[in-house]
Amino acid sequence: MKMPIGLALAAIGIVLLIIGISASDSFASDVSRFFTGEPTDRAIWFTLGGVAALVVGLGISLFPNGKRA
């Protein structure tokens, strides 16, 4: 039962990563980077959320019983 949830969470993480990377290449992010040296908060949160969801999803699907080899 945990494996499909983990795979779905990993897929959501990949989608969030793609959105975050494309948001960091946007015009608004370029303007923000010009003035602050960092991309927009939206791009940062999408990227961090994507990484977190991907790691947790892979962890759940690779170790469904919570036991490591």
N, C-alpha and C positions, 0 to 999 in steps of 0.2 A: 504494500500500500504506500510506503514511503517513496519508492522509486519513481512513480509517475509525478508525485509532488516535487521531488527534487529535479527531475528533468524539466518540468514546467517552470520552476523557479530559475533554472539555468537558462532556459530560453528567454524568459523575461529579462534576465540580466544581460543577455547578448543584445536584445532589442534596446534596452536602456543605454548600453555602451555605444551602440550605433547612433542613437539620438544625441547623446552627450558629445560624441566626437564631431558630429555634423553641426551641433550648436556651437562648439568651440571654433569652428571655421566660418561662422556667420559674420555679417557686417557689424552687428551689435557687439559681438565679442571682440572684433578688431578694434572698435572704438573704445570699449572698456579696457582692452589691453594697452592701447595708446596712452590713456590717462592714468590707469592704476597699475599696469604691468601684469594684470591677471585677466583671464577670460571672465565672462559673466558668471554670476552665482548659479544661474540655471544650468549652464554647461557643466560646472563643477559638480553640482548635486546629481545631475543625470549620470555623469561618469562614475562618481563614487557609489551611487546606488546600484549601477550596473555591475560594478566590480563586486560589491557586497553580495548582491543577489546571485551572481555567477558562482562565487566561492561557496556560499551556503548551499546552493542547489547542487553543485558538484559533490560537496561533502555529504549531503543527504543521500544522493543517488549512489555514490561509491561505497559509503559505509551505512547501509540502511538499518543495521542493528546497533549502531554506535560502537562497534568493535573494530579495532584496527588490527591489521595483520602483524 
